[in-house]
Amino acid sequence: MRRLAVALACAAFVAAGCSAPGAPRVTFFVDGDSVQAAPLIHCDVRVQECEQGTEPARLRARPGYPVQVSVPAEVSESPWAVIVQYADAEGRPQPEKRQFFSPGTRHAYTATGGGPGSQLLVVEVQQIGAAYAADEAGNPILDEAGNPQLVTRGIWSLQLEPV
């Protein structure tokens, strides 16, 4: 009986050790609170197999407070970007801010609005894949600089509720 228990314990340990790791999580910090966000979508590097997530993460934030973003190595070792949506002190939506990071250069970022009293509304992290957008003939779709448009493989979103 004891051998059976040991064998079952070993089998459970091996099975747990062999299970596929979950999708990476991004941590958002604001005004003393934090949340680990699961991706809204996460795909393999070639953006061929994807898993849908659920809801964006949510936190409350006072006007003028920044959001600190911390990404795991799985994200920071690829190209990634942060997109920030915010409103000015009068509540008017402002143009979104984008910041792009090359692979391996950063693990964290501090998202800010446009000045005193501005309210962050959404902070989104996008992980870029090894695929590019293509037309129906398979030709790459180019941006205004003539570079292929890259495809996002993972999206993590934080929705901020004003306090």
C-alpha positions as CSV (number, residue, x, y, z in Angstrom):
1,M,0.0,0.0,0.0
2,R,2.8,2.4,0.9
3,R,4.5,1.8,-2.5
4,L,1.2,2.6,-4.2
5,A,1.0,5.9,-2.3
6,V,4.6,6.8,-3.2
7,A,4.0,5.9,-6.9
8,L,0.9,8.1,-7.0
9,A,2.7,11.0,-5.3
10,C,5.5,10.7,-7.9
11,A,3.1,10.5,-10.8
12,A,1.2,13.6,-9.5
13,F,4.5,15.5,-9.2
14,V,5.7,14.5,-12.7
15,A,2.3,15.4,-14.2
16,A,2.3,18.8,-12.5
17,G,5.9,19.5,-13.6
18,C,5.1,18.6,-17.2
19,S,1.9,20.8,-17.5
20,A,2.2,23.7,-19.9
21,P,2.7,27.0,-18.2
22,G,-0.1,29.5,-18.4
23,A,-0.1,32.7,-20.4
24,P,2.2,35.4,-18.9
25,R,0.6,38.0,-16.6
26,V,1.4,41.7,-16.5
27,T,1.3,43.6,-13.2
28,F,-0.1,47.0,-12.9
29,F,0.4,49.3,-9.8
30,V,-1.4,52.5,-9.1
31,D,-2.0,54.6,-5.9
32,G,-1.0,51.8,-3.5
33,D,-2.9,49.0,-5.2
34,S,-1.8,46.4,-7.8
35,V,-3.4,43.7,-10.0
36,Q,-1.9,40.9,-12.1
37,A,-3.7,40.9,-15.4
38,A,-4.3,37.9,-17.5
39,P,-4.1,38.5,-21.3
40,L,-7.2,39.4,-23.2
41,I,-5.7,37.4,-26.0
42,H,-2.4,35.5,-26.2
43,C,-1.0,33.7,-29.3
44,D,2.1,31.8,-30.1
45,V,5.0,33.7,-31.6
46,R,3.8,33.2,-35.2
47,V,0.2,34.3,-34.2
48,Q,-1.3,31.1,-35.5
49,E,-2.7,29.6,-32.3
50,C,-4.4,31.9,-29.9
51,E,-6.2,31.7,-26.6
52,Q,-9.0,34.2,-25.7
53,G,-8.9,35.7,-22.2
54,T,-11.7,37.2,-20.3
55,E,-12.1,40.7,-18.9
56,P,-9.6,43.6,-18.5
57,A,-8.1,44.2,-15.1
58,R,-9.6,47.1,-13.1
59,L,-8.2,49.5,-10.5
60,R,-9.3,52.8,-9.1
61,A,-7.0,55.8,-9.4
62,R,-7.0,59.5,-8.4
63,P,-6.3,62.1,-11.1
64,G,-2.7,62.8,-11.6
65,Y,-1.5,59.4,-10.4
66,P,0.7,57.3,-12.7
67,V,0.4,53.6,-13.4
68,Q,3.5,51.5,-13.1
69,V,3.6,48.5,-15.4
70,S,5.8,45.4,-14.9
71,V,6.1,42.7,-17.6
72,P,7.6,39.3,-17.2
73,A,10.7,38.2,-19.2
74,E,8.5,36.3,-21.7
75,V,7.1,39.7,-22.7
76,S,10.1,41.9,-22.3
77,E,12.3,39.6,-24.4
78,S,10.2,40.3,-27.4
79,P,9.2,43.7,-28.9
80,W,6.4,45.2,-26.8
81,A,4.5,48.4,-26.4
82,V,2.4,50.4,-24.0
83,I,-0.7,52.4,-25.1
84,V,-2.1,55.0,-22.7
85,Q,-5.5,56.6,-23.0
86,Y,-6.3,59.5,-20.7
87,A,-8.4,62.6,-20.2
88,D,-7.2,66.1,-19.3
89,A,-8.1,67.9,-16.1
90,E,-11.4,69.0,-17.6
91,G,-12.3,65.4,-18.6
92,R,-11.7,65.8,-22.3
93,P,-10.2,62.7,-24.0
94,Q,-6.7,63.2,-25.3
95,P,-4.8,61.5,-28.1
96,E,-3.4,58.2,-27.0
97,K,0.2,57.9,-26.1
98,R,2.3,55.0,-27.4
99,Q,5.7,53.8,-26.3
100,F,7.6,51.0,-28.0
101,F,10.3,48.8,-26.5
102,S,12.9,46.7,-28.3
103,P,13.5,43.1,-27.1
104,G,15.3,42.8,-23.8
105,T,15.6,46.6,-23.1
106,R,12.9,47.1,-20.4
107,H,10.9,45.1,-17.9
108,A,8.9,48.1,-16.5
109,Y,7.3,51.4,-17.6
110,T,5.5,54.3,-15.8
111,A,2.4,55.5,-17.7
112,T,1.4,59.1,-17.1
113,G,-1.3,61.4,-18.4
114,G,-0.7,64.8,-19.9
115,G,0.0,66.8,-16.8
116,P,-1.5,67.8,-13.4
117,G,-5.0,66.7,-12.9
118,S,-5.1,64.4,-16.0
119,Q,-6.9,61.1,-15.5
120,L,-5.6,57.8,-16.8
121,L,-8.4,55.8,-18.4
122,V,-6.7,52.7,-20.0
123,V,-3.2,51.3,-19.9
124,E,-2.6,48.5,-22.4
125,V,0.4,46.3,-23.0
126,Q,0.9,44.7,-26.4
127,Q,3.4,42.0,-27.2
128,I,4.5,41.9,-30.8
129,G,4.7,38.6,-32.6
130,A,7.0,37.3,-35.4
131,A,4.3,37.7,-38.0
132,Y,3.3,40.7,-40.2
133,A,0.0,41.8,-41.7
134,A,-0.5,40.7,-45.2
135,D,-2.9,41.4,-48.0
136,E,-5.0,38.7,-49.8
137,A,-2.0,37.8,-52.1
138,G,0.3,37.3,-49.1
139,N,2.3,40.5,-49.6
140,P,3.2,42.4,-46.5
141,I,1.2,45.5,-45.7
142,L,3.6,48.4,-45.2
143,D,3.4,51.3,-42.8
144,E,4.0,54.9,-43.8
145,A,7.8,54.3,-43.3
146,G,7.8,51.3,-45.7
147,N,8.1,48.7,-42.9
148,P,5.9,45.7,-42.6
149,Q,3.1,46.1,-40.1
150,L,3.7,43.7,-37.2
151,V,1.0,41.8,-35.6
152,T,0.2,41.8,-31.9
153,R,0.4,38.4,-30.2
154,G,-0.7,39.4,-26.7
155,I,-2.8,42.1,-25.1
156,W,-3.1,43.0,-21.4
157,S,-5.4,45.8,-20.5
158,L,-6.0,47.8,-17.3
159,Q,-9.2,49.9,-17.1
160,L,-9.0,52.7,-14.6
161,E,-12.0,54.0,-12.6
162,P,-11.6,57.6,-11.4
163,V,-11.8,58.1,-7.6
